Amino acid sequence: MTHCATPPVFIHGLLAATALVAVVPPPTLAQDPVELEGLVVTAHRRAAPAWTVAAHATVIEGVALRRAGIEYVADALRRVPGMAVIRNGSFGAVTSMFLRGGESDYVQVLVDGVPANEPGGAFDIGSLTTDNIERIEIVRGPASALYGSDAVSGVVQIFTRRGSGPASGTVSFAAGSFATRRLQGTLTGGSDVLSYAFSLGHNDTDGILEYNNSHRQTTFTGRVHGQLGPRADATLSVRYDDRRFHFPTDGSGALTDRNAHTYGDALTLSLDAGRRWTDAFETRFTFDVNEADRGSDDSPDGPADTLGFFGYTSLNDIRRTGTGARAIWRASAGTVVTAGYELERQSVRALSRSFSQYGSSASNSDNERRNHAAYTQLSWQRGGIALNGGIRAESNERFGTAATWKAGAAWRSQSERTRLRAAAGTGIKEPTFLETYATGFTTGNPDLEPEHSISFEAGVDQELGGGARLSLTGFSQSYRDLIQYTFSPPTQGGPNYHNVAKARSRGIEAEGVVDAGPVRLTATYAWLDTEVEDAGFQEGPGATFVAGEPLLRRPKHTVGAVAFVRIAAAVGLELGLRHTGERSDRDFATFPATPVTLPAYTVVDLAAEFQVAAARAGRPGLTLTLRAENLTNVQYEEVWGFAAPGRGVYVGGRVAVGGSG
């Protein structure tokens, strides 16, 4: 990865963190991010009882991911009602997510609190593996009042594991279809004063195509937590991945060049330090970095080249650096006031070169922008009633000022069997660097405003007895000021991007769970209705936006079911089913693009684990694993022209050593 000189803000951040936890002799523990079952962190940026969260939230535990043998976060999110995950073909290809019908750049992704999106919201979730994950929280609805830009349709936050107890380690391995090899090692441990958890994994597959379609990825994660006395703590988290993906197809899925590939590495780093000054008042300081070097290469030379007469290379260095401080005041029993300030610097350096029989050309750019934000939130709880509300003001040196808000209420019956909730809020998504700064054939617009959304939702959660519970949520969300590209600027030499389009989405999300001893059953259903209300500059039936038509690649109906059975103390079996209804798309191999319909499909997955030997003092433990994806070998596409993987069977195991034994 290309790194610039250490920025002064990094040095100042470390000094501030040191001062924050050392000013007063440490004298109740400072708040830990995610420790207790039944808490949700993402909804309020602090641990809060799950029943007080007004928005529809889902928590996926890391232990369930490992039990099911799920290697990619994208596959875990496919099980979430209201979430459509779209991958452009094989493993490692660009993978997008559409939450509640919003755009693919409308979900903010956080890794231990660090925004992982590119400036402007884009995020390829295909690069995220489940290595060392403690849990994943999904909070639906606008969350810009707490998290700023990109949190338009919701937030997905990934928490890495925290170590505890005597030192222990695991080595996991698997191999199977598509020449897939996986290897991962973990090391965890700790005491009340210092804990640690590290993992290193490597995934390697030849892909689903007969020609070059390989994907290689290495991922390192680490988390160190220190208790700096009874009232102060600090956590350092890091995630680094390096990947390479070969894509011999063009944008329509047709073979064009066997040696084209993308490559890149990404680093997220966060420091979170806090101190509880009194039982009622706490402060926290954060510093985070998200930097990625991403590029593509299609050299016109070499035996693998198909086209021969054309080639290109590109490299983008994308960095987001943020610092923040917030104060948490527990004014009285059940009343919490949070106020915070954040400063973020974004920068993108881009270099590209193209080669052809007519010569070569090159271009480069280097741009940055800063954003200041202040926010406050009030949470109030009395008996079975919980209210919360918040506002946030952004001051961006490019698009100016923007304000967002959120409000919610939850009620729980005295028996704690029934819960009613309602939430509303607004969200924003800042323009991308291309939309703002582009020069040459395409001209950016420095006067663009953020895209905006407003959302309403209401839901009921009901305990049915016998370990059964049901959740039902209805929502409505509208999007305005959507940025679109036009080939013909309104004035000669004017910009190509403008805030012109509008759309809306509405739907229902249902979840049912039966947890009865050795058996756990989960069923989900989502109904989604989207519509383009103003197509902006786009015209014709083949346009991406067509007034009165649904948004592309969003299924109207999705159904999911997962059954886990503990057959014996050492044997577990899980069967999953996922049905995706038909969706609208475009065939971009034609010009103009032809409207097409992606047929509905149903995928069945199977996972099993068998504990051969439990870990004991002086003796390692061994667990054998089996995972079958798309068990019935259904042929389907999530993007028109790009076949999804067929049946894949993977056999592996996990060796555990150390720990309490």
N, C-alpha and C positions, 0 to 999 in steps of 0.2 A: 504494500500500500504506500502511496505517496503521501508523506506527511509534511506539513509546513512546520516552521519553527514553533515551539511551544508558545501559545498565545498568552499575553499578560493576564487575561481573565482566568486562565487555569491556575497560575501562580496565586493570584488574588483569592481565587476560590479555595485553594488549599489552606491559605493563611486564615481565611475567614472561618473555615470549618474547624481548624485547630483551635482558634480563639473561642469559638462558640461552645466547644465541649470542655474547655480548660479554664475558662475565666474564673469559675467558682468551684471550690472543691465539691465533687459529686456527692449529694446527700442521699411502692410504686415505680417501676421500670418505665423508661420512655417507650412510646408506642412502637410496637413491632408491626411491620407492614402486613404480613399475612400469616397468622399463626393458628387462630382458633376456628374450629368448624362453626358454620353458621354466620360467619362474617363476610361481608362484601366490601372491598377496598375501593374499587374503581368508581363507584357511584358518587362518593363524597370526598375522594382523595384522602380518606382515613378509614380505619376499620370501623364498620357500623353493622349492627345486627341486620341480617338479611331481610327480616320482615319490615324494617323501616324504609327500605329502598322502594321508591314509587315507580321507577321504570322497570320494565321487564328485564331481568338479569338471569344469566345462566353461568354456572360454575362447572368447569370440567376439571376433575382432579387428575393429577399426574399419574397416580397409581392406576387409575382406570385406563389411561393411555398405554401404559406399559403392559397391563394385563391383556389389552386387545392387540398389542403388537403394532400400534400406529406409529409410523416413523415421521410423518409430516403433519405440521399444524393444520394445513389445508384440509387433510382428510378428517381431522378431529372436528373442524368447523362445519364440514358437510352434514354433521349430525344435528346442528343447531337450527331450530325452526326459525324461519325468516331470513336465513343466510343461504345465498346461492353462490357456490364456489365453481369457478370456470377455469379450466386449464387448457392451454392450446396444444393438446396432444400428449406427448410422452412426459416421463418424469424429468423435472428440471425446467420444463417449458414455463413461459410466463403464466402466472396463475393470479386471477383476480377474484374479488369477492364483492357481491352486491347484497347489502343488508337492507331489508325492507324496501327493496326496489330502488334505492339510491344508486348514484354512480359508483364506479369502482374505486374512485379516489375520495369517497365520502366516509370512510371508516378510518379513524385514527388507531394505529397499532403502536402499543407501548411494550417495551421489553424492560422490566424492572423500573418502570416509570420513564424510560427514555423514548421519545417519539422516534419511530423507525421509518416513517414515511419520508419520501422526498419532499422538498419544498413544493407546495401545490397539491399534496395529498397522495400522489401515486405511490403504490407499494406492491411489489411482486412477492406475494406470500409463499410462492413456490420455493423460496430460499430458506424458509424457516422449518427446522426439524424440531422434534420433541425432546431433544437432548436436555437432560437435567431440569425438566420442567416440574415445578411444584404444582401449579394449577394455571388454568386459563379462565379469565373472567370476560364475559361478553355482556355489555350494558347497551341496550338498544335506545334509540332516540337521540336527539341532539344533545351534545355534552360540551359545546363550545364555551358555555359559561364557566366551566372548570378547566377545560383543556385547550381552548382556543381553536385555531383553524384546523380543518380536516375532520373534526368530530361532528359531522353533519347527520349521519344516520346512526352513529353509535361508536363505541370504543371497544377494542379487543386488547386486553392487557395480559401479558405473559409474565408470570413470576417464576424465577428459578428457585431451585431447592436450597434450603438452609440446612447445614449439617448439625448433628448433635450426637452425643455419646462417644464411646471409644471409636478410634479410627476404623473404618471399614471400606471395602472396595468391591466393585463388581466389574466383570468383563462380559459383555454381551456380544454375540456373534450370530449371523444369519446368512443364508445363501439360498438362491432359488432362481425363479424364472427371469428371463431377460438378462442372464448372466449377472445377476445382482449379488453383490457382496456387501455386508454391513458389519462394522466392528466398532464397539464403543466401550470405553472404560470410565469408571467413576471413582472418586475418592472423597469421602465425607467423614466428618467427625467434629467434635467440639465440646466445650464446657459452657457453663453459665457466663464465662468471661469472653471467650473467643470461640467462634465456630467457623467452619469452612466446608465448601462443597465445590468440587471441580469435576469436569467431564471433558473427554476428548473422543470424538467420533468421526468415522469416515464412511461415506456411502458411495457406491460405485455400481453403475449399471450401463449396459450397452443400449438400453432403450428399446422401444417397440418396433422400430422400423428396421428393414433388412439392411439398409445402408447406414452410414455413420450418424448415430443419434445418441451418442453416449452422454452421460452426466456423471460428473465427479464432484464431490463436496466433502470438505473437512471442516468440522465445527468444534470450537473450544468454548466452554463456558466456565465461569467461576464466580463464586459469591463468598465474601468474607464478612462476618458480622462481629463487631466488638462491643462489649458492654463496658463503657468507660465510667464505671461506678453505678450506684443505684439509680441515678436519674439521667444518665446520658448514654447515648449509643451512636454507632456509626456503621454503615454498611457500604461496602465497595462491591459492585457487580460489573462483570465484563462478559461480552459475547463477541466472538470473532469467527467468521466463516469465509472460506475460500472455495470458489466453485467455477466449473467450466461446463458449458452445455453446447452440444453440436446440434444445429438446426438446418438441415439441408433443404428445407422447404421455404416457399415464399409466403406472403400474407394470406394466400388462398389454400395453402396446404400442398401445393404441387412441388415436385422435386425441381430445384433450380440449380443448386450448387452444393456438392457434397462436403466441401471443406469449410463452409461458413460456421462460425461459432461465436458464442458470447463468453465472457469471462469476467470475473470480478471478485472483490473481497469487501467485507463490510465489518465495521467495528462499532459496537455500542458500549459505552462506558458510563457508569453512574456512581456518584458519591452522594449518600444521603446521611446527614448527621443531625441529631436532635437532642434537645435537652428539656426536661420538665423542671421548670423553675419552682413551681408550687404544684399542689395537687390539682389546681384549676388552670394553670397556664403553661403552655408548651410552645417551643419554637423549633422549626426545622429548616435546614439549609440543604439545597441540592445543587449539584453541578453535573452536567451530562454532555456527552459528545456522541454524535452519530455521524460516522464518516464512511463513505463507500467509494471505491474506485471501480467503475463498471465500463466495459468496452465491448466492441465487436470486431471481428477480424474475418476478412474474406480475401485472402491474398490471391492475386491472379496467377500465381506460380504454383508449381507442385503437381504431383501426379493425381491428387484427389480433386483437383479443380474441374468443374463441369463446364462452366461458361467460358473461362479462359480469357475473354476480351474485357472483362470488367471486374474490379475489385475495390475494396474499401477497408479502412480501419477507423476506429473511433475510440476515444477514451474520455470519460467524464469523471471528475473528482467532485463529489457532492458532500458538503459538510453542514451539519447543524450543531451549534454549540449553545448551550443554555445554562443560565444560572437562575436560581430562584430562592425565595425565602417566604415562609408563611408562619403565622402565629395561630394557635388553636387555644381558644378560651372557653372553658367549661363554666359558663356563667352561673349555672345552678344545675341541680339534678335534672337531666334530660334536655338541657339547653346548651348548644355548642355553637360558637361563632368562629368562623375561619376567615382569615384575610391573608392575601399573598400578593407578591410582586414577582414578575418574571422578565428576563431580558434574553432574547434569542438573536443570534447572528446566523444567517444562512448564506452560503456561498456555493457557486457552481462554476467550475472551470471545465471547458469542453474543447476538445481537439478532434478534428476529423480530416481524413484524406481519402480521395477517390482516384482510381486508376482506370484508364480505358485506352483503346487503340488511338484515341485522339489526344492523349496526354494525361496529365494529372492536375489536381487542384487540391487546395487545403483551406481550412478555415479554423478559427479558434475564437473563444470568447472567455471572459472572466468577469463575473458579476456577483454582487452581494447585496443584501438588505438586512435591516435590523427591525426588530419588533419589541415594543415595550407593552406590558400588560399588567393590569391590576384587577383583582377579583375578590369577592367576598361571598360568603355563604352562611346561612343561618339554618340550623337544624333544631327542631323543638319536639319533644316527646313527653307525653303524659298518659300514663295507663296504656290503653290500646290505640292511641292516636299518635301519629308521627307526621310532622310537616317539615318541609325543607324548601328553600328557595335560594337563588344566587344570581349575581350579575357579574359581568366581566367587560372591561373596556380595553380595546386594543389600540395602539398607536403605531402604525406601520409607516416607515419612511417612503413607501411607494403608494399604497392605496389609501393612506390617511387613517382616519379613526373608524372604529366599528364597535358596536355594543351588542352583547347577547345576554339572554336571561334563561332561567329555568325555574320551574316550580313543581312541587309534587306533594301528594298526601297519601298516607296509608292508614288503614284501620284494621285492627285485629280483634276478633271477638274474645270475650273473657275466657272461653274454653281453648283459645288459640287454634281452633280448627278452621276458621274462616278468615280470609284477608281480602280486603278491597283496596284498590290502589288506582291513582290517576296521576298523570304527569303531562306537562307541556313545556315547550322550550323552543329556542331558536338556535340555528347553527350557521357557521360561515366556512367557506373554503377559499383560501387566497389563490390568486392566479399563479400559474407555473412560471418558471423563469423564461421558458420559450415564449409564452403568451405575452410576457412583459418586455423582454429584452431582445427578442429575435431581430436580426438584421439581414439584409440581402433580399433574396426572392420573397421570403416571408418577413413581414415587419411586425414587431411586437407593439403592444399598446400600453404605454406607461400610465395611462389614465383608467385602466380597468379597475372595477370594484370587485370585491369578493362575491362569490356565489352565495345565495342565502337560502335558508330553509326555515319552516315553522312546522311543529309537530304536536299532535295530541294523541294520547293513548289512555286506555282504561282497562283494568283487568281484575280478575277474581281468582284467588287460590283457595282450594278447598281440601281439607283433610277428610278422607272418606272412611278411615278406620282400617284396621288390618294391614297397615303399612302402605295403603293406597292414597294417592293424592292427585288432584287435577288442577291444571292452570289454564286459564283462557284469557287472551289479550286481544283487544281490537285497537287499531291505530289508523291515523290519517296524517300524511305528510305532504307538503307542497314545496317545490323548488323554483326559485326565480333568479333572474340575472345570470342564467347559465351562459358561459362563455363559448362562443362559436367562431369558427374560421370561415372567412369568405374569400374566394379567389379575386373578387373585384372590390377593392376598397371603395367606400362611398365617395371619397375624393381622391384625386390623383396623388399618389405618393402617401396616402393615408395608411393607417394600420390595418392588419388583416383580422384582428381579434376584437370582438365586441360582446358586451353583456346583453343578450337579446332573447334567449329561449326560456320557456317555462315548462314544467312537468309536475305531475303529482302521483302519489302512490297511496294505497290504502289496503288493509288486509286484516287477517285474523291469524293468530298463533295459538296452538293448543298443545299441551303437554300432559301426559298421564304417566304416573310411576306406581309400580307395585313392588314394594321391598319386603319380601317375606322370607326371612331366614336365608337359606342357601340359594334362593331364586330372586332375581331382580329383573323386572320387565319395564321397559321404557318405550312409550309410543309418542310420536309427534306428528302434527299436521299443520301446514301453513297454506293459506289462501291469499294470493296477492293479485291486486288489480292496479296496473299502472297505465298512464296515459300522457302523451305529449300534448300540452295545451297550446304551446306556441313553438313552431318549428324554427323560428328565427330565419336565418339565411337559407336553410336547406329546403330543397324543392324536389319533387318527383317521388314516386313510390319506392325507389331504391335508396333514398337518403337514410342516414342513420336516425334522424328525427323526422317523423311524419305526423303532422297534426291529427289528433284523434286516434292514432295507433298506439299500441303498447310500447314500452321501452324494450330494447333488444336484450335477448338472452336471460330474461327474467321469467322463470316458470310460474304459471298461475297456481299450480297445485304441486305440493311436495309432501311426501309421506315418509316417515322413518320409524323403525322399530329395532330395538336391541334387547336380546334376552341373554342374561348371564346366569349360569347354573354352576354352583359349587357341588360337583358330583361326589367328591370326597375331600377330606382335608387337604390332600395334595393334588387334586385334579380340578381344574376349572375350564368351562367351555362357554364361548360367547358366539352368538349368531346375530348378525346385523342385516337389516334390509333397508334399502333406500330407493324410493320411487320418485322420479322427477318427471313432471308433466311436460307437454310440448311447449316450445318457445319459438319466438320469432327471431330470425337472424338475416344475414345478407350473404350472398355469394359474391365475394369480392374478386373472383376470377373473371367476372364479366364487367363490362363498362357500358352504361352505368350498372351499379351493383343490382343483382336480382333479388327480390324478397324471397326468402325460403323459410320453411318451418322445420325446426329440429324435432324429430319424433320423441315421444315419451319413452322412458326406459326404466328398468328395475334392476338394481345391482344387489347381490347377496354376498356378504363377507362372513368368514368363519375364522375363529381364533381359539387356540387351546394351549394350556400350559400344564405341565406335569412336574411336580417337585420330586426329583429323584432322591435328593438328600438335603436336609435342612442344615444351615451353617451352624457349627458348634465351635466351642473354644478349641483351637488347634486343628479344626477340620473344615474345609470349604464346603459350601452348599452348591447344589447343581439343580437347575430348573431347565427343562426342555420346552421349547415353544414351537408352535405351528400357526401360520397365518395363511389363509387363502383369500385373495381379493378377486371380486367378480367371479365367484365360484361357478356360475352357470355360463360363463364366457359370452356375455351379451355384447353385441357389437353396437356401439353408440358413439355419438359425438357431442361434446360440450360446446364446441365452436365449429361452424360449418367448414368441412374440408379437412378437419383434424381428427383422426381416429383416436379414441381413448384406449387405454390399455385393456387387453383381454384378460383372460384368467391368469393369475399369478399365484404361485405357491412358494412359500418361504419357510424353511426349517432352520431352527437355531437353538440357542441355549444361553443360559446366564449362570456364571460362576460367581459366587459371593464369598468373600473372606473377611475375617475380622468382626468388629462390632461387639455387642454384648454376648454374642454367641448363644 
